[in-house]
Amino acid sequence: MSIRVVLVDDEAMVRVGLRMVLTAESDIAVVGEAHDGASAVDVVAETHPDVVLMDVRMPTVDGIEGARRVIAAHPDVKVVVLTTFDEDDYIEAALRVGVSGFLLKVSPPEQLIDAVRTVAAGGGLLDPSVTLRVIESFAAASPGRPKRSAALESLTERERDVLRLVARGLSNAEIAAQLYLGEATVKTHVSNVLAKLGVRDRVQAVVAAYETGHVRPGEG
């Protein structure tokens, strides 16, 4: 079954380029396009995608508000924000509304394809050059001293180890190698972490890790 994708960008040529890259893959289908955050909500409701690629800077309704509306109406849909290096404020706002990751607009085609597959499979895009920098900034800006949540306290010691490595941007395979575990075991630990923290994916788990002080800015 193909991964269903909706493209949201106010520039038609950008959407054409994204469509060309994605539709060349046999397991990905572009099922809709939208030119701003408002129209994205309607297109998502009509096409039922697995993944939405959402530009940030768009007229009328920007990508952050568009992402918020899409996620609120369709919690199972994964939203990936298309960004540039100079949009940290937008990315911090995107984290707050629950996006599943970020992708640089200058990313090579193969990274775009991998991103769609990763997010569709339930993963999050933890690109160290973008996501971790912003998550650390996001956490550092939180007022007061971080407090450990009851949910975090419910994690086992091994689950906490896994969460720390997820927060460093490691994949399941890399975590397995570092902790001398099987990859299937790591996948189970990650699933348990998400369930106990009550979050939808790895990106939101990392936000929770920073907010609760389990991982601190500058670590990893």
Contacts in CASP RR format, 6 or more apart in sequence:
PFRMAT RR
TARGET T0000
AUTHOR 0000-0000-0000
METHOD contacts of the structure
MODEL  1
MSIRVVLVDDEAMVRVGLRMVLTAESDIAVVGEAHDGASAVDVVAETHPD
VVLMDVRMPTVDGIEGARRVIAAHPDVKVVVLTTFDEDDYIEAALRVGVS
GFLLKVSPPEQLIDAVRTVAAGGGLLDPSVTLRVIESFAAASPGRPKRSA
ALESLTERERDVLRLVARGLSNAEIAAQLYLGEATVKTHVSNVLAKLGVR
DRVQAVVAAYETGHVRPGEG
2 26 0 8 1.000
2 27 0 8 1.000
2 28 0 8 1.000
2 29 0 8 1.000
3 27 0 8 1.000
3 28 0 8 1.000
3 29 0 8 1.000
3 50 0 8 1.000
3 51 0 8 1.000
3 116 0 8 1.000
3 117 0 8 1.000
3 120 0 8 1.000
4 29 0 8 1.000
4 31 0 8 1.000
4 47 0 8 1.000
4 48 0 8 1.000
4 49 0 8 1.000
4 50 0 8 1.000
4 51 0 8 1.000
5 22 0 8 1.000
5 28 0 8 1.000
5 29 0 8 1.000
5 30 0 8 1.000
5 31 0 8 1.000
5 32 0 8 1.000
5 49 0 8 1.000
5 50 0 8 1.000
5 51 0 8 1.000
5 52 0 8 1.000
5 53 0 8 1.000
5 116 0 8 1.000
6 30 0 8 1.000
6 31 0 8 1.000
6 32 0 8 1.000
6 33 0 8 1.000
6 34 0 8 1.000
6 40 0 8 1.000
6 43 0 8 1.000
6 44 0 8 1.000
6 47 0 8 1.000
6 49 0 8 1.000
6 51 0 8 1.000
6 52 0 8 1.000
6 53 0 8 1.000
7 15 0 8 1.000
7 18 0 8 1.000
7 19 0 8 1.000
7 30 0 8 1.000
7 32 0 8 1.000
7 33 0 8 1.000
7 34 0 8 1.000
7 53 0 8 1.000
8 33 0 8 1.000
8 34 0 8 1.000
8 35 0 8 1.000
8 36 0 8 1.000
8 37 0 8 1.000
8 39 0 8 1.000
8 40 0 8 1.000
8 43 0 8 1.000
8 52 0 8 1.000
8 53 0 8 1.000
8 54 0 8 1.000
8 55 0 8 1.000
8 58 0 8 1.000
8 63 0 8 1.000
8 66 0 8 1.000
9 15 0 8 1.000
9 18 0 8 1.000
9 35 0 8 1.000
9 53 0 8 1.000
9 55 0 8 1.000
9 58 0 8 1.000
9 82 0 8 1.000
10 35 0 8 1.000
10 36 0 8 1.000
10 55 0 8 1.000
10 57 0 8 1.000
10 58 0 8 1.000
10 59 0 8 1.000
11 55 0 8 1.000
12 35 0 8 1.000
14 55 0 8 1.000
14 105 0 8 1.000
15 33 0 8 1.000
18 30 0 8 1.000
18 53 0 8 1.000
18 112 0 8 1.000
19 30 0 8 1.000
19 33 0 8 1.000
21 109 0 8 1.000
21 112 0 8 1.000
21 113 0 8 1.000
22 28 0 8 1.000
22 30 0 8 1.000
22 112 0 8 1.000
22 113 0 8 1.000
22 116 0 8 1.000
23 29 0 8 1.000
23 30 0 8 1.000
25 113 0 8 1.000
27 117 0 8 1.000
28 113 0 8 1.000
28 116 0 8 1.000
28 117 0 8 1.000
31 47 0 8 1.000
31 48 0 8 1.000
31 49 0 8 1.000
32 43 0 8 1.000
32 47 0 8 1.000
32 49 0 8 1.000
33 43 0 8 1.000
34 40 0 8 1.000
34 42 0 8 1.000
34 43 0 8 1.000
35 58 0 8 1.000
36 58 0 8 1.000
36 59 0 8 1.000
36 60 0 8 1.000
36 61 0 8 1.000
36 62 0 8 1.000
36 63 0 8 1.000
36 66 0 8 1.000
37 54 0 8 1.000
37 58 0 8 1.000
37 60 0 8 1.000
37 61 0 8 1.000
37 62 0 8 1.000
37 63 0 8 1.000
37 65 0 8 1.000
37 66 0 8 1.000
37 67 0 8 1.000
37 69 0 8 1.000
37 70 0 8 1.000
38 60 0 8 1.000
38 61 0 8 1.000
38 66 0 8 1.000
38 69 0 8 1.000
40 52 0 8 1.000
40 54 0 8 1.000
40 63 0 8 1.000
40 66 0 8 1.000
40 69 0 8 1.000
40 70 0 8 1.000
41 66 0 8 1.000
41 69 0 8 1.000
41 70 0 8 1.000
41 73 0 8 1.000
44 52 0 8 1.000
44 70 0 8 1.000
44 73 0 8 1.000
44 74 0 8 1.000
44 77 0 8 1.000
45 73 0 8 1.000
45 74 0 8 1.000
49 77 0 8 1.000
50 77 0 8 1.000
50 78 0 8 1.000
50 120 0 8 1.000
51 77 0 8 1.000
51 78 0 8 1.000
51 79 0 8 1.000
51 80 0 8 1.000
51 116 0 8 1.000
51 119 0 8 1.000
51 120 0 8 1.000
52 67 0 8 1.000
52 70 0 8 1.000
52 77 0 8 1.000
52 78 0 8 1.000
52 79 0 8 1.000
52 80 0 8 1.000
53 80 0 8 1.000
53 82 0 8 1.000
53 103 0 8 1.000
53 116 0 8 1.000
54 63 0 8 1.000
54 66 0 8 1.000
54 67 0 8 1.000
54 70 0 8 1.000
54 79 0 8 1.000
54 80 0 8 1.000
54 81 0 8 1.000
54 82 0 8 1.000
54 99 0 8 1.000
55 63 0 8 1.000
55 81 0 8 1.000
55 82 0 8 1.000
56 62 0 8 1.000
56 63 0 8 1.000
56 64 0 8 1.000
56 81 0 8 1.000
56 82 0 8 1.000
56 83 0 8 1.000
56 87 0 8 1.000
56 90 0 8 1.000
56 94 0 8 1.000
57 63 0 8 1.000
57 87 0 8 1.000
57 90 0 8 1.000
61 69 0 8 1.000
62 90 0 8 1.000
63 81 0 8 1.000
63 94 0 8 1.000
64 81 0 8 1.000
64 90 0 8 1.000
64 93 0 8 1.000
64 94 0 8 1.000
64 97 0 8 1.000
67 79 0 8 1.000
67 81 0 8 1.000
67 94 0 8 1.000
67 97 0 8 1.000
67 98 0 8 1.000
67 99 0 8 1.000
68 97 0 8 1.000
70 77 0 8 1.000
70 79 0 8 1.000
71 77 0 8 1.000
71 79 0 8 1.000
71 97 0 8 1.000
71 98 0 8 1.000
71 99 0 8 1.000
75 200 0 8 1.000
78 100 0 8 1.000
78 119 0 8 1.000
78 120 0 8 1.000
78 122 0 8 1.000
78 201 0 8 1.000
79 98 0 8 1.000
79 99 0 8 1.000
79 100 0 8 1.000
79 101 0 8 1.000
80 99 0 8 1.000
80 100 0 8 1.000
80 101 0 8 1.000
80 102 0 8 1.000
80 103 0 8 1.000
80 115 0 8 1.000
80 116 0 8 1.000
80 119 0 8 1.000
80 125 0 8 1.000
81 90 0 8 1.000
81 91 0 8 1.000
81 94 0 8 1.000
81 99 0 8 1.000
81 101 0 8 1.000
81 102 0 8 1.000
81 103 0 8 1.000
82 102 0 8 1.000
82 103 0 8 1.000
82 104 0 8 1.000
82 105 0 8 1.000
83 90 0 8 1.000
83 91 0 8 1.000
83 102 0 8 1.000
83 103 0 8 1.000
83 104 0 8 1.000
83 105 0 8 1.000
83 130 0 8 1.000
84 104 0 8 1.000
84 105 0 8 1.000
84 106 0 8 1.000
85 104 0 8 1.000
85 130 0 8 1.000
88 133 0 8 1.000
88 134 0 8 1.000
88 137 0 8 1.000
91 102 0 8 1.000
91 130 0 8 1.000
91 131 0 8 1.000
91 134 0 8 1.000
92 134 0 8 1.000
92 137 0 8 1.000
92 138 0 8 1.000
92 141 0 8 1.000
94 101 0 8 1.000
94 102 0 8 1.000
95 134 0 8 1.000
95 135 0 8 1.000
95 138 0 8 1.000
95 203 0 8 1.000
95 204 0 8 1.000
95 207 0 8 1.000
96 138 0 8 1.000
98 200 0 8 1.000
98 203 0 8 1.000
98 204 0 8 1.000
99 203 0 8 1.000
100 119 0 8 1.000
100 122 0 8 1.000
100 123 0 8 1.000
100 124 0 8 1.000
100 125 0 8 1.000
100 200 0 8 1.000
100 201 0 8 1.000
100 203 0 8 1.000
101 119 0 8 1.000
101 124 0 8 1.000
101 125 0 8 1.000
101 126 0 8 1.000
101 131 0 8 1.000
101 203 0 8 1.000
102 125 0 8 1.000
102 127 0 8 1.000
102 130 0 8 1.000
102 131 0 8 1.000
102 134 0 8 1.000
103 111 0 8 1.000
103 112 0 8 1.000
103 115 0 8 1.000
103 125 0 8 1.000
103 127 0 8 1.000
104 127 0 8 1.000
104 129 0 8 1.000
104 130 0 8 1.000
107 115 0 8 1.000
115 125 0 8 1.000
118 124 0 8 1.000
118 125 0 8 1.000
119 125 0 8 1.000
119 201 0 8 1.000
122 201 0 8 1.000
122 202 0 8 1.000
123 201 0 8 1.000
123 202 0 8 1.000
124 201 0 8 1.000
124 202 0 8 1.000
124 203 0 8 1.000
125 131 0 8 1.000
125 203 0 8 1.000
126 132 0 8 1.000
126 166 0 8 1.000
126 169 0 8 1.000
126 202 0 8 1.000
126 203 0 8 1.000
126 206 0 8 1.000
128 169 0 8 1.000
131 169 0 8 1.000
131 203 0 8 1.000
131 206 0 8 1.000
132 167 0 8 1.000
132 168 0 8 1.000
132 169 0 8 1.000
132 206 0 8 1.000
135 167 0 8 1.000
135 203 0 8 1.000
135 206 0 8 1.000
135 207 0 8 1.000
135 210 0 8 1.000
136 210 0 8 1.000
136 217 0 8 1.000
136 218 0 8 1.000
137 217 0 8 1.000
138 207 0 8 1.000
138 210 0 8 1.000
139 146 0 8 1.000
139 207 0 8 1.000
139 210 0 8 1.000
139 211 0 8 1.000
139 213 0 8 1.000
139 216 0 8 1.000
139 217 0 8 1.000
140 217 0 8 1.000
142 211 0 8 1.000
146 210 0 8 1.000
146 211 0 8 1.000
146 212 0 8 1.000
146 213 0 8 1.000
146 216 0 8 1.000
147 212 0 8 1.000
147 213 0 8 1.000
148 212 0 8 1.000
148 213 0 8 1.000
148 214 0 8 1.000
149 197 0 8 1.000
149 208 0 8 1.000
149 212 0 8 1.000
151 196 0 8 1.000
151 197 0 8 1.000
151 198 0 8 1.000
151 208 0 8 1.000
152 160 0 8 1.000
152 197 0 8 1.000
152 208 0 8 1.000
152 209 0 8 1.000
152 212 0 8 1.000
152 214 0 8 1.000
154 196 0 8 1.000
155 163 0 8 1.000
155 192 0 8 1.000
155 193 0 8 1.000
155 196 0 8 1.000
155 197 0 8 1.000
158 179 0 8 1.000
158 189 0 8 1.000
159 189 0 8 1.000
159 192 0 8 1.000
159 193 0 8 1.000
159 196 0 8 1.000
160 214 0 8 1.000
161 179 0 8 1.000
162 175 0 8 1.000
162 179 0 8 1.000
162 186 0 8 1.000
162 189 0 8 1.000
162 190 0 8 1.000
162 193 0 8 1.000
163 193 0 8 1.000
163 205 0 8 1.000
163 209 0 8 1.000
163 214 0 8 1.000
163 215 0 8 1.000
164 209 0 8 1.000
164 214 0 8 1.000
164 215 0 8 1.000
164 219 0 8 1.000
165 174 0 8 1.000
165 175 0 8 1.000
165 178 0 8 1.000
165 179 0 8 1.000
166 175 0 8 1.000
166 190 0 8 1.000
166 193 0 8 1.000
166 202 0 8 1.000
166 205 0 8 1.000
166 206 0 8 1.000
166 209 0 8 1.000
167 205 0 8 1.000
167 206 0 8 1.000
167 209 0 8 1.000
167 210 0 8 1.000
167 214 0 8 1.000
167 215 0 8 1.000
167 219 0 8 1.000
167 220 0 8 1.000
168 219 0 8 1.000
168 220 0 8 1.000
169 206 0 8 1.000
170 178 0 8 1.000
172 183 0 8 1.000
172 186 0 8 1.000
172 187 0 8 1.000
172 190 0 8 1.000
173 183 0 8 1.000
175 181 0 8 1.000
175 186 0 8 1.000
176 182 0 8 1.000
176 183 0 8 1.000
176 185 0 8 1.000
176 186 0 8 1.000
179 186 0 8 1.000
181 189 0 8 1.000
190 202 0 8 1.000
190 205 0 8 1.000
193 205 0 8 1.000
194 200 0 8 1.000
194 201 0 8 1.000
194 202 0 8 1.000
194 205 0 8 1.000
197 204 0 8 1.000
197 205 0 8 1.000
197 208 0 8 1.000
199 205 0 8 1.000
199 207 0 8 1.000
199 208 0 8 1.000
206 215 0 8 1.000
208 214 0 8 1.000
209 215 0 8 1.000
210 216 0 8 1.000
210 217 0 8 1.000
END
